[in-house]
Amino acid sequence: MIIAILFSIITIVLTIKNRVWGVAFVLLLLPSYLIRFSIFGIPFTLLEVMIIVLFFIHIIKSIVLATPFRAFIPSWFDRLTMTRWSTPLSLLKDASNKFWYGNIALLLIASVIGLLVTPDIRAGAGIWKAYIIEPILFFIICTQSIRTRKDVALCLSALGLSATIIAAVAVFQYFTGWHIPAPWHDLPNRRATAFYGYPNAVGLYIAPILTMLIGTLLSGFFTGRKKNLAMVCMIILCFGALIVSRSDGAIVAVIAATGCMLLFTKWRWATLTIGTVGLMLALTLPPIRHVLLFQDVSGDVRLALWTGTLHLLRAHPFVGSGLAGFPILYDIYRLPSHIELLEYAHNIFFDFWVQLGLLGLIWIMMILIYSFITIAKTIHAKKPLGLILFGVFISILVYGLVDVPYFKNDLSILFWFWLSLLFVQKLFAIEEKNAS
């Protein structure tokens, strides 16, 4: 509670000064969801508290600084904020943004249905709060705060620093064995977990951010030798973390995303040649071939998991299992050979279908299709942010085929942050045009 109060005060101070500072502070501390406590019996995380504080400061400032209240605000306080404030409802005023508030409404409807049908209402309510409501609130704040290239750069830098810290801990852990849980501690099969309870969490968090860092170099988003050198150091450390955590899916996702981004640079033909030859050679190596073709132990587990998930979905095609209901219902439909009960189906499409029903599957498909269409337009216009987001969504999609890139406190917030950058690209482009 003391830590929560301290960080809440920091969030308040930063947000009053500049909303983007508050957003960047939250992005820097996304792994803080690991710090948990209860308020009047209701479980919270430090990350949730910071987002709620950030949102309420945003609302209060928006109302107070709106007319007719603005006349009563001292000039010194107005100068102190040094930022533009507007009501979150402006998100709904632009007819061109119908897709965004339409998809938010669809997700809310799907999540309420998922909450109503879940066999575990307490766990379902926790997921609804942390993975649906709070990410949407953060999306609203981001779309009302991020306006310039400098704003985007600050947020991306915060994410890069956050991933680098996690990566440094993971690498240190691997060589020392410090605080690695028993199943992954012993050499030669040691896997670093950083602050998390399992190694794949390292890959799930770092993969899209590492792809973003690579995208900033390829697109020339950051200017200056020192900044680019810092990006290179972050990339090396983050990729090292994926290796020591043995996050195979993350490594494949980052390589695939990097290759896709390179296709839109002057190295496209070299990338196609190297990629084709590399894939052919990789398939000749048994360890890599087994991973890519799901012929290893992890692949067998996932194939059995997906088969049982399909059995569940055939029985409940419209509503799925409900929020947090998958472990309970899956036990009924799983294959006898699959004795491990997992919380999720480890596939982005299955996960949304199971947790949020058919509406959830439609939502994620709509989001991904719209995202790639929007990104394609910005890449065609040679916008650096478009290339970065293209790589990020490729990494999420590729890794999402074998893992859970959304249903986690930090990952859901991160996903909606990427969506907010898609939303503000139009304003960002206008800002660049005016600056030129």
N, C-alpha and C positions, 0 to 999 in steps of 0.2 A: 504493500500500500504506500509506503514511504517513497519507493522508487516511482510508482505510478504518479503520485502527487508531484514529485520533482520534475519528471518528464512532461507532465501536463502543463506545468508552469512554463517550462522551456517552449513547449508548443504554442502556448498562448502568446508569449512575448514575440516569438518569431512570426506568428501569423498576423498579429497586430501590426508589426513593422512591414511585412510583405507576405502575402499569401503564398507566393511561390517558395519562400524560405520554409514555411510550414509544410508544404507538400514535399519538398526535398528532404526535410528532416524525417518525415514519416518513411519515405523511400529508403533513406539511409538505414533506418532501424526496422525494416520489414521482419527480420528474424526475431524481433522482440516479442512475437506472439508466444515464444517459449516461456516467457515470464507470466505466470498465471496466478490468479487470486480470485476471491469472491467478494461481492458487495451485496449484503442482505441475502446471502444464499445463492445469488446469481453469479455464475462463473464468468470471468472476464479475463482478457489478456492485456498486456501493456500496449500492444499494437491497437487493439480495439479502443482503448481509452484515448489514445492519441488521435485516432480518426474521429471519434465522437467529439472530442474537445475542438479539433480543427473545424469540424462541420458547424458546431454551435457558434464558435467565434465568427465563422463566415456568415451565418444567418444573422447574428446580432449586428455585425458591422453593416451588412447589406440593408437591414431595416433602419438602423440608426442614421446612416449616412444618406438614406433616401429622403427626398422631400416629403413632408414639410419639416422633418426633424433636423435636417442638415443645418438649418438656420441657428439652432441652439448649440451646435458643436463649436467649442473654442477653436480658433484658427491654429493654435499651437498643436492641438491634438490632430487636426486635419493634416497638418504638415508632417506630424510624426509618422503617420501611416505610410505616406509616400507611395501609395498604390491605388489602383482603380478598383472600385467595388461595384458589383451589380448583383441583382437578385438572381438566385438559381432558377427562378421561373422563366428567366429570359431564354433558357434552353428550349422552352416550349413555344416561344413567340415566333420563331423563324419557321416558315412553312417548309423550307428546304431541309429542316432537321426532323421531319416526321418519322423518318426511319429510326432515329435514335430513341425518341420517346415511345415509339411503337414497339421497339424491341425490348425496351426496359419494361413496358407494360406486359408484354408476352412472358418475359422471364418471371415477373412477379406473380402472374397468374399461374404459371407452371409450378413455381415454388410453393405457392399456397396449396395447390392441389397435392403436391408432394408431401406437404406438412400434414394435410388432412388424412392421407392414406397410410402414413408411416406406422409401422408397428412399435416404434420407439419414439414417442412424442418428445421426450426430453432431449434426446440426442438430435432429433430432427430439428427442434427449435434452435439448438446451438449452431447447427450447420446453416440454418436459414438466416440467423443473425450474422454469422461471421463470413459466410461465403456468398450471400446474396445481398442483404441490406447494406452492410458496411462497404463492400466494394462499389455499389451503386452510389452511395453518398460520396465516396472518394472520387468517383468519376465526375460527379457534378462539381465538386470543388476544383478538380483539375481543369475541366472545361471552362470554368469561370476565372481561372488564375493564369494559365499558360497562354501567353500571347506573342512572345518574341523568340528569336533564336537564342537569346541569352537565357530566357526562362527554360527552354528545352535543354540547353547545354548544362544548366545547373542541375536539373533533375537527372539527366543521364549520368553526370559526374557522380551524383550521390549514389545512384545504383551501382556504378562501377566500383566505387569505394566500398560499398556494402559487400559486393561479391568478392572483392579482393581480400577483405578481412576474413570472410568465411573460408576462402581458399587458403590463406596463410595458416589459419588454425588447422585446416585439414592436412596440409603438407607437414606441419610441425607434428601433428598427431601421428601420422603414418611412421615417421622416423623415430618417434619416442614411445609410441603406444599409449600416450596420455589419454585417459578417460575414454578409450574405445570400448564399447560394450562387449561382453564376453563372446557372442557368436562371431564377431569380426575382429577379434583382437590378435589371435595367434598368427604368426608367420608360417608358411609363405602366403597364406590366403588373407592376410590382413586387409581391411578396408576402412579407410578413414570416414568418420561420421560428423566431424566438426562439433557444433553444439547440438546437433540433431540426434535422434534416437536410432536412426538407420542410415546406411550410406547413400541410398538412392535419393534421399532428400537433398544431399549436396548437389547432385547432378540436376535435379529438378529446378533448384533455385538458380544455379550458376549458368546452365545451358543457354537460356534466352538472353541473359545479361552478357555473357561471353560473346554471343552472336552479335549483340548490339555493339559491343566494343570493337569487334572486327569490322562491322558495318561502318562505324565512324571513321576508321582508317581508309577503307575502300572508297567511301563517298567524299572524303575530305571535309567532314563536318566540322572538326576542330582544326584550327589553323595555328601554326607555330610548332617549332621543332620540339620544345619541351613538353607540350601537351601530347603530341603524337608519341614521343618517347615514353611518357607515362602510360598511354594506352597500350603500347607494346609490352611494357612490364606487367600491367594488369592482365593482359591476354595470356602471357606465358604462365603466370602464377595460377590463373583460373583454369587453364587447360591442364596444368599439373595436378590441380585438385580433382579434376575429373578422372585422371589416371589413378591417383592413389585411393580414390573412393571406388574405383573400378565400375564407374557408371557407363556401361557399354552403350546403352540407349542414348545417353547424353552426348557421348563422343560422336556417335553416328549422326545424331541430329545436328550438331555443330558443324561437322564436316559437310553434310548435305546442304545446310543453309549457306555456308561459306561458298560452296561450289555454285549454288544458285545465284548468289550475289555477284560472283565473278563473271557470270554470263552477261551481265549488264555493264561490264567494264572493257577496257581495251585488251584484257587477257582472256576473252571469251573462247577463242579457238584453242589456245593452249590449255584452258580449263577443260574443254570437251575432250581433248586428246588425252590429257593426263587422267581425267576422271574415268574415261572408258578403259584405258589400259590398267589403271589402278583397281577398278572393280573386277576386271578379269583376273588379275593376279590375286586379288583378295579371295576370290572364290576358289582358287586353287590351294589356299592355305586352310587346312581343316579347322583350326580354332576359329578363324574369322568366318568361314563358310557356315559352321555350325551355329554361330550367333545370328548371322544374317538370315539363315533359313530355318530358324527356330528348332535346331536339332540338338541344342544343349539342354541342360537341366532346366534353366530358366525358361527356355522356349517351350519345353514340354509342359511346364506348370502353367504358362500362359494359354497354351492351346486347350488344356483341360479346363482352365478358368473360363475361357470364352465359350466353350461348348456348354458348360453349365449355365453361363449367363444367357445364352440363346434359349435354353430350356425355360429359364425363368421368364424371359421376355415373350416367349410364345404363350405362356400361361397368363401374363399380365402385360399385353402389348400397349395399352393406352396409358396406364398410370405407373407402370414399373413397380419398383419396390417401395417408393416413397423415400423421402430424405432420411438417410441413415438406416434405411431398412434392408439394405443389400445383404449384410452378413447373416441376418435372420432368415430371409427368404431363400438365399442362395444355398443354405444348408439342406433345403428340401430338394433342390434341383441339381446339385453338384454331382459330378461323376464319382463313383466309388473310389477311383484311383487318386482323386484330389482330396487330400485330408486336411489341407491348410485352408482355414476360413479367413479371407481377406476382406478389408473394409470396402474396396472398390474393384471394379471390373478391369482396371488397368488398360483401358482403351477410351480415348476421349469421347467417341460417339456412343459406345456402350454406357459409359459413366453418366452422361447427360440423359440418355434414354432411361436408364435404370432409376436414377435419382429423381428426375423431373418428368418422367413419362414422355410420351410422344411429342408433346409441346416443347420439352427440353431439347430433344433431338433436333426438332425443326429450328429452334432458336440457335443452337451452336452451328448448324449448317448454314443458316442465313448470315450469321455473324462472319464466319470464315469466308463465304462467297463474297459478301459485300466488302470485307477487308481487302481481299486480293484484287477485286475490281478497282477499288479506290486507290490501292497502292500502285496498280499497273498504270493508272493515269499519272500519278506523281513521278513514277520512274520514267515514263515517256517524256515528261516535262523536265527530266534531269534534276529533280529535287533530292537533295541528300537524305532528308528524313524519310522519303519514300523507300529508298534502298535499304536503309536501316530497318524499317518496319517490315519490309519484305523478308529479310533474313530472320527477323524475330519470329514472325508468324510461321515461316517454314520450319524453324526449329521446334516450335510448339506443336505443329501438326505432326512432324516426323516422330518426335519423342512421345507425343500423345497417342500414337498407334500402339505403344507397348507399356505406357505408364499413365500416371494421373497428373496432368499439368495444370489442373484448375482447382480441384477440391482439396484445398489446403489454405490455411489462413493467409500466408504470404503470397502464394501463387495466385489466388483469386484477386487480391488487391493489385498484384503486378499485371495480371491479364487486363483488368479494367483500366490500368494506367496506359497500356499500349493502345487500348481502344480510345482513350481520351486524346492521345496524340493523333489518331486518325481523325477525330472530330475537329481538332483545332488546326489541322493542316491548312484549311481554307483561310483562316484568319492569319496563320503563320505566313502563308504565301502573300497575303495582302500586305503584311508588315514588311516582308522582304522587298516587295515591289515599291512601297513607299520609301523605304530606306535607300533604294537605288535611285 
